[in-house]
C-alpha cells in the first residue's frame, strides 16, 4: 500500500472521526438507530485510514494528499 494521505488530511480525518465517535457514544442520535450505526462505521473508517495513511477511495480515484519529496 502506497501512502496517499498527507499530514493535514490525517489531522482532519482524526478530528472528524473523534467528533462522530463522541456523537455516537453520547446518545445524541438515539432517535434513529440506523443512522447511529452508520456514523460509527464512518468514524471507524476515518480513524483507521488516518492511522494507516492509505485511503482505498483515493487509490481508485488516483488522488493523493501527500507531499512529494524532492530527490537530491
C-alpha positions in Angstrom: 0.0 0.0 0.0 1.4 3.3 -1.1 0.9 6.2 1.3 -1.7 8.6 -0.2 -2.8 10.7 2.9 -0.9 13.7 3.9 -0.5 15.1 7.4 -3.2 17.8 7.1 -5.6 15.2 5.8 -4.7 12.8 8.6 -5.4 15.5 11.2 -8.8 16.4 9.7 -9.8 12.7 9.5 -8.9 12.1 13.1 -10.8 15.2 14.3 -14.0 14.3 12.3 -13.6 10.7 13.4 -13.4 11.6 17.1 -16.4 14.1 16.7 -18.5 11.4 15.2 -17.4 8.9 17.8 -18.5 11.3 20.6 -21.8 11.8 18.9 -22.3 8.0 18.8 -21.3 7.5 22.4 -23.2 10.5 23.8 -26.6 9.1 22.7 -27.5 12.2 20.7 -28.6 10.1 17.8 -31.0 7.7 19.7 -34.0 8.6 17.5 -32.6 6.8 14.5 -30.7 3.6 15.4 -29.6 3.0 11.7 -28.0 6.5 11.4 -26.3 5.8 14.7 -24.5 2.7 13.4 -23.7 4.3 10.1 -22.0 7.2 11.9 -20.0 4.7 14.0 -18.9 3.0 10.8 -17.8 6.2 9.1 -16.0 7.2 12.3 -14.1 3.9 12.3 -13.2 4.3 8.6 -11.9 7.8 9.1 -9.7 6.8 12.1 -8.4 3.6 10.6 -7.4 5.3 7.3 -5.7 8.2 9.1 -3.5 5.7 11.1 -2.7 3.6 8.0 -2.1 6.7 5.8 -3.8 4.9 3.0 -7.3 5.6 1.6 -8.7 3.0 -0.9 -11.1 5.6 -2.4 -8.1 7.9 -3.1 -6.3 5.0 -4.7 -9.3 4.3 -7.0 -9.6 8.0 -7.9 -5.9 8.4 -8.4 -5.8 11.2 -5.8 -3.1 11.8 -3.2 -2.7 14.5 -0.5 0.9 13.5 0.3 3.6 16.0 -0.1 6.1 14.8 -2.8 9.6 14.7 -1.5 12.2 16.1 -3.9 15.2 13.9 -4.7 18.6 15.4 -4.2 
